[in-house]
């Protein structure tokens, strides 16, 4: 098969731990032909979706790419969208272009309309039975009221990733005003507040869901000493562990809905018994799980992708 991966610039990827690279390595082992594009390689000529792509091959300890050539997106058996957030206007425009490509015959994973429609923070509101208490607003007084109710909260932007701009606030924090002014831009930017979950000290669990089914292991991202956030990008340690019964209940229930909406590869964030985020853009954690367990997430991803594409063809 011909597979196109839409990525961040190749020289920014940490190839030894990057989930996209792991998926691509598995695809290469299976004999699939790989291509890569960046976000702005997508374009329209008239009403026709087009993409400039590089043929990509792994060498012994690196990779090689060809000179860019122009293709119709429908020429590829699958397009895997793996551009990292932030989900800014340029990301939004990319989903529009990919949606047009899908209407013209391209198979895009995850479906671009679903990526656009499932904000990674707000999507937990679709599953209130699993979510901790939360508030979504730009109003600083409402956030203060929420803090007064729950005593200990976390506030975060709706478009962040990797733990960026996440703050923990307690009633006696001397910086409450400046933090709220900063994160809401003086009441002009909508954010999410959630009740602080002390179970974060045991790890912020990343559960990978492929075609509606969760992997048997989560990657618990355990915060550094003195840190609230478990994200690997801010120094957290990733420890693979089997799903608990509650993890499986959350992931299998959410997974059914994800599949119905065309969300093929998703990373759920679970702290304790609560679902805190649904990551639909470029979820990570595959390499760490593969290194610590007998589970090969990239192989399971390719199995599911091949099976899905076989059904589409027939």
LUMTIKE-425691 format. One record per residue (C-alpha): residue number from 0; residue in one letter; x, y, z. Coordinates in pm, 1 decimal, m for minus. Last residue first. Example, Ala and Ser with C-alpha at 12.3 -4.5 7.8 and 13.67 -1.06 7.14 Angstrom:
BEGIN
     k   r         px         py         pz
     1   S     1367.0     m106.0      714.0
     0   A     1230.0     m450.0      780.0
This chain:
BEGIN
     k   r         px         py         pz
   313   X    m1436.7     m457.5      m93.9
   312   X    m1177.6     m181.0      m99.5
   311   X    m1315.8      m25.2      219.4
   310   X    m1307.2     m359.6      402.0
   309   X     m941.3     m411.8      302.9
   308   X     m866.5      m58.7      421.4
   307   X    m1005.7     m136.5      766.5
   306   X     m812.3     m463.0      796.4
   305   X     m487.2     m299.2      689.3
   304   X     m540.9      m16.5      938.8
   303   X     m623.9     m255.6     1222.9
   302   X     m315.8     m467.8     1164.8
   301   X     m105.6     m154.1     1119.8
   300   X     m218.0      m13.4     1456.1
   299   X     m160.8     m347.8     1626.6
   298   X      193.1     m352.0     1488.0
   297   X      253.2        2.7     1611.3
   296   X      114.6      m88.3     1955.3
   295   X      351.7     m383.4     2008.4
   294   X      254.0     m537.7     2343.5
   293   X      502.4     m769.2     2519.6
   292   X      576.1     m489.6     2765.0
   291   X      829.9     m220.0     2856.0
   290   X      978.7     m117.4     2520.9
   289   X      648.9     m148.9     2332.2
   288   X      470.2       69.9     2587.4
   287   X      740.8      337.8     2562.4
   286   X      735.7      336.3     2183.2
   285   X      356.7      363.3     2160.7
   284   X      320.1      659.1     2396.2
   283   X      194.5      927.5     2158.1
   282   X     m137.8     1067.8     2041.7
   281   X     m126.7     1286.0     1728.5
   280   X     m454.7     1477.8     1684.6
   279   X     m736.8     1296.6     1864.5
   278   X     m634.3     1329.3     2230.4
   277   X     m933.7     1280.5     2460.9
   276   X     m867.7     1447.8     2796.9
   275   X     m948.8     1412.3     3170.0
   274   X    m1123.0     1075.2     3204.9
   273   X    m1149.1      991.2     3574.4
   272   X    m1084.8      682.1     3788.0
   271   X     m732.0      775.4     3890.6
   270   X     m614.5     1013.6     3620.8
   269   X     m710.9      903.1     3269.7
   268   X     m586.3     1057.1     2946.3
   267   X     m725.8      891.2     2634.4
   266   X     m508.5      867.4     2324.7
   265   X     m687.1      818.0     1993.6
   264   X     m619.6      634.1     1667.4
   263   X     m920.2      562.5     1442.5
   262   X    m1154.2      853.0     1510.8
   261   X    m1413.3      813.6     1235.0
   260   X    m1711.5      925.0     1443.6
   259   X    m1852.8      576.0     1506.3
   258   X    m1505.6      459.7     1608.8
   257   X    m1480.4      728.4     1875.6
   256   X    m1822.9      635.4     2011.6
   255   X    m1726.0      271.5     2061.5
   254   X    m1391.1      375.9     2207.7
   253   X    m1552.5      586.2     2481.2
   252   X    m1718.9      278.1     2629.4
   251   X    m1412.3       56.8     2578.7
   250   X    m1175.9      316.4     2720.5
   249   X    m1379.8      405.5     3029.2
   248   X    m1467.1       48.2     3125.6
   247   X    m1112.1      m66.1     3051.1
   246   X     m960.5      199.8     3275.9
   245   X    m1212.8      110.3     3548.8
   244   X    m1116.9     m258.1     3533.5
   243   X     m752.1     m155.2     3553.7
   242   X     m542.7     m144.4     3239.7
   241   X     m204.1     m308.7     3264.9
   240   X       91.8      m85.6     3337.9
   239   X      360.6       90.6     3135.3
   238   X      564.8      347.7     3326.1
   237   X      645.8      681.2     3160.2
   236   X      844.5      927.2     3370.8
   235   X      738.4     1293.8     3363.8
   234   X      993.4     1557.2     3266.6
   233   X      785.8     1830.9     3106.4
   232   X      740.6     1668.4     2764.2
   231   X      669.1     1333.9     2933.3
   230   X      348.2     1484.2     3069.9
   229   X      288.9     1407.6     3437.7
   228   X      200.6     1759.6     3546.9
   227   X      186.4     1870.7     3910.3
   226   X      564.1     1886.3     3967.3
   225   X      743.0     1885.4     4304.1
   224   X      906.9     1549.8     4241.1
   223   X      873.2     1465.2     3872.6
   222   X      527.8     1361.6     3759.7
   221   X      438.9     1001.2     3668.1
   220   X      317.1      931.5     3317.3
   219   X      129.3      602.3     3336.3
   218   X      143.5      442.7     2991.3
   217   X     m159.4      219.1     2960.5
   216   X     m153.9     m148.5     2867.5
   215   X     m416.9     m381.5     2717.5
   214   X     m459.3     m155.4     2412.6
   213   X     m805.9       m7.5     2387.9
   212   X    m1047.9      m97.7     2105.8
   211   X    m1245.4      156.8     1901.1
   210   X    m1030.7      143.6     1588.7
   209   X     m716.5      180.9     1800.9
   208   X     m747.2      327.7     2152.5
   207   X     m426.3      419.1     2336.3
   206   X     m463.9      474.3     2709.7
   205   X     m234.8      743.1     2851.8
   204   X     m245.1      731.2     3231.1
   203   X     m154.4     1044.3     3427.6
   202   X       44.3      880.3     3704.5
   201   X       41.0      768.4     4065.3
   200   X       94.5     1129.0     4179.2
   199   X     m191.9     1225.4     3946.5
   198   X     m415.5     1042.3     4195.5
   197   X     m439.8     1377.7     4375.5
   196   X     m705.6     1483.1     4121.7
   195   X     m748.1     1860.5     4107.8
   194   X    m1103.8     1958.5     4015.9
   193   X    m1102.5     2078.5     3659.1
   192   X    m1089.1     2425.3     3503.6
   191   X    m1108.8     2466.4     3128.5
   190   X    m1022.9     2783.5     2937.7
   189   X    m1198.4     3042.7     2721.3
   188   X     m989.1     3344.3     2623.5
   187   X    m1108.2     3706.7     2661.0
   186   X    m1129.2     3732.6     3041.5
   185   X     m803.8     3916.3     3099.5
   184   X     m603.3     3690.6     2868.8
   183   X     m775.9     3385.9     3018.8
   182   X     m446.5     3212.8     3113.3
   181   X     m272.4     3536.7     3205.1
   180   X     m548.7     3707.1     3403.2
   179   X     m618.3     3379.4     3583.0
   178   X     m253.7     3331.2     3672.3
   177   X     m214.1     3697.4     3773.9
   176   X     m513.1     3684.7     4005.9
   175   X     m435.1     3350.0     4166.5
   174   X      m70.2     3431.6     4235.2
   173   X      m78.8     3432.4     4616.0
   172   X     m210.4     3072.5     4618.1
   171   X     m415.5     3033.5     4934.6
   170   X     m724.2     2875.4     4782.3
   169   X     m521.0     2636.2     4570.0
   168   X     m444.0     2659.5     4199.6
   167   X     m266.2     2410.6     3974.0
   166   X     m159.3     2560.5     3642.0
   165   X     m137.2     2414.2     3292.6
   164   X       26.8     2647.2     3039.1
   163   X      191.4     2363.9     2840.3
   162   X      134.4     2008.5     2962.1
   161   X      237.8     1847.2     2634.8
   160   X      m41.3     2010.0     2440.9
   159   X     m250.4     2327.2     2450.2
   158   X     m565.2     2430.1     2262.8
   157   X     m831.6     2446.9     2535.2
   156   X     m604.3     2625.5     2781.5
   155   X     m560.5     2477.3     3130.2
   154   X     m671.9     2534.7     3488.8
   153   X     m623.6     2276.5     3764.3
   152   X     m816.0     2292.7     4091.9
   151   X     m783.6     2269.6     4471.3
   150   X    m1043.9     2413.8     4711.9
   149   X    m1336.6     2255.9     4521.4
   148   X    m1609.9     2512.6     4588.7
   147   X    m1386.3     2816.3     4634.3
   146   X    m1196.4     2720.1     4319.2
   145   X    m1521.3     2699.9     4120.6
   144   X    m1619.4     3043.6     4253.0
   143   X    m1276.8     3176.7     4150.4
   142   X    m1327.3     3028.3     3802.3
   141   X    m1666.7     3194.6     3777.7
   140   X    m1506.5     3522.7     3882.6
   139   X    m1239.4     3488.5     3614.4
   138   X    m1494.9     3456.4     3334.6
   137   X    m1338.1     3291.5     3027.6
   136   X    m1538.2     2972.6     3082.4
   135   X    m1538.9     2592.5     3089.7
   134   X    m1589.7     2437.1     3434.2
   133   X    m1512.6     2086.1     3550.1
   132   X    m1600.9     1816.1     3802.1
   131   X    m1414.9     1498.6     3707.1
   130   X    m1519.4     1317.7     3389.0
   129   X    m1634.1      955.9     3353.1
   128   X    m2013.7      988.6     3379.1
   127   X    m1987.0     1321.8     3196.7
   126   X    m1885.0     1146.2     2873.9
   125   X    m1946.6     1397.6     2596.5
   124   X    m1799.1     1663.7     2826.6
   123   X    m1466.3     1482.8     2789.1
   122   X    m1459.0     1623.8     2437.2
   121   X    m1391.4     1975.0     2569.4
   120   X    m1020.8     1915.0     2634.7
   119   X     m912.7     1747.9     2311.0
   118   X    m1157.5     1941.2     2097.0
   117   X    m1348.3     1679.1     1902.4
   116   X    m1515.7     1847.9     1605.4
   115   X    m1207.0     1938.1     1405.1
   114   X    m1045.9     1598.2     1447.2
   113   X    m1384.2     1445.7     1364.3
   112   X    m1418.3     1649.9     1046.1
   111   X    m1065.1     1548.2      948.2
   110   X    m1127.7     1172.0      982.8
   109   X     m834.9     1033.6     1177.2
   108   X     m716.3      880.0      948.8
   107   X     m792.9      997.2      594.0
   106   X     m899.7      767.7      309.9
   105   X     m897.8      986.6       m1.5
   104   X    m1185.5      965.6     m250.6
   103   X    m1272.2     1323.1     m347.9
   102   X    m1484.7     1380.8      m37.1
   101   X    m1181.8     1272.2      165.9
   100   X     m966.5     1531.6      m11.0
    99   X    m1226.0     1799.0       69.7
    98   X    m1208.5     1687.6      432.0
    97   X     m829.9     1703.1      416.8
    96   X     m846.1     2063.6      298.2
    95   X    m1090.3     2156.7      575.4
    94   X     m878.4     1975.5      834.8
    93   X     m572.5     2166.1      715.1
    92   X     m759.6     2494.4      755.7
    91   X     m819.8     2413.0     1122.2
    90   X     m452.1     2333.6     1173.9
    89   X     m365.4     2671.3     1024.1
    88   X     m624.7     2838.3     1246.8
    87   X     m465.5     2693.8     1559.9
    86   X     m491.1     2344.6     1706.3
    85   X     m157.8     2356.0     1883.7
    84   X     m110.3     2074.1     1805.7
    83   X      101.4     1799.2     1646.6
    82   X       56.7     1692.8     1284.9
    81   X       m7.5     1318.9     1263.3
    80   X     m274.0     1290.8      991.1
    79   X     m245.6      944.0      837.3
    78   X     m342.1      939.6      469.7
    77   X     m437.5      596.9      336.7
    76   X     m431.6      404.4       10.7
    75   X     m267.6      702.3     m155.0
    74   X     m370.2      819.7     m503.5
    73   X     m679.8      981.7     m348.4
    72   X     m458.9     1260.2     m212.6
    71   X     m387.2     1368.2     m572.4
    70   X      m14.7     1394.9     m604.2
    69   X      263.3     1649.0     m657.0
    68   X      628.2     1548.7     m624.4
    67   X      892.0     1641.4     m368.0
    66   X     1247.4     1520.4     m423.4
    65   X     1314.4     1196.4     m240.4
    64   X     1360.5     1124.2      127.7
    63   X     1612.8      910.3      310.9
    62   X     1609.5      768.9      661.3
    61   X     1844.0      696.2      951.1
    60   X     2026.4      406.3     1116.4
    59   X     2026.4      134.6      851.0
    58   X     1814.8      323.9      596.3
    57   X     1444.0      394.5      620.6
    56   X     1265.7      518.5      310.3
    55   X     1039.5      818.4      246.1
    54   X      893.3      938.7      m83.7
    53   X      831.3     1309.6      m43.1
    52   X      488.0     1464.1      m90.9
    51   X      324.4     1773.3     m238.4
    50   X      m51.9     1746.6     m195.3
    49   X     m355.4     1823.7     m406.2
    48   X     m728.4     1874.4     m342.6
    47   X     m923.7     1975.3     m651.9
    46   X    m1173.7     2263.3     m648.2
    45   X     m939.8     2504.4     m823.3
    44   X     m594.5     2384.5     m729.1
    43   X     m631.1     2325.6     m359.0
    42   X     m341.5     2276.5     m117.3
    41   X     m175.9     2039.8      127.9
    40   X      202.0     2077.2      152.7
    39   X      136.7     2331.6      425.8
    38   X       92.6     2067.5      692.6
    37   X      406.0     1874.2      605.6
    36   X      417.5     1572.8      379.7
    35   X      559.5     1221.9      402.4
    34   X      542.3      917.2      177.5
    33   X      584.7      549.2      256.9
    32   X      550.2      239.8       41.6
    31   X      425.8      m64.8      233.1
    30   X      648.9     m368.8      255.1
    29   X      544.5     m493.7      596.6
    28   X      870.3     m378.8      753.0
    27   X      801.2      m31.3      609.4
    26   X      462.0      m18.6      782.0
    25   X      624.1     m109.8     1113.4
    24   X      887.1      159.8     1067.5
    23   X      614.3      411.7      978.1
    22   X      419.4      334.5     1294.8
    21   X      734.8      378.6     1504.2
    20   X      817.0      702.7     1320.1
    19   X      471.9      838.1     1402.9
    18   X      513.9      735.1     1767.3
    17   X      840.7      924.6     1807.9
    16   X     1080.6      774.5     2060.1
    15   X     1411.9      719.4     1877.9
    14   X     1309.2      950.4     1592.3
    13   X     1281.5     1258.7     1810.0
    12   X     1105.7     1461.6     1542.1
    11   X     1206.1     1823.8     1475.1
    10   X     1422.6     1743.8     1170.5
     9   X     1125.3     1574.8     1005.7
     8   X      911.2     1887.9     1005.9
     7   X      577.4     1804.1     1175.3
     6   X      396.7     1523.0     1007.8
     5   X      137.4     1427.4      746.1
     4   X      196.1     1059.3      675.9
     3   X      108.1      919.9      332.4
     2   X       73.6      544.5      287.6
     1   X       95.6      363.6      m44.5
     0   X        0.0        0.0        0.0
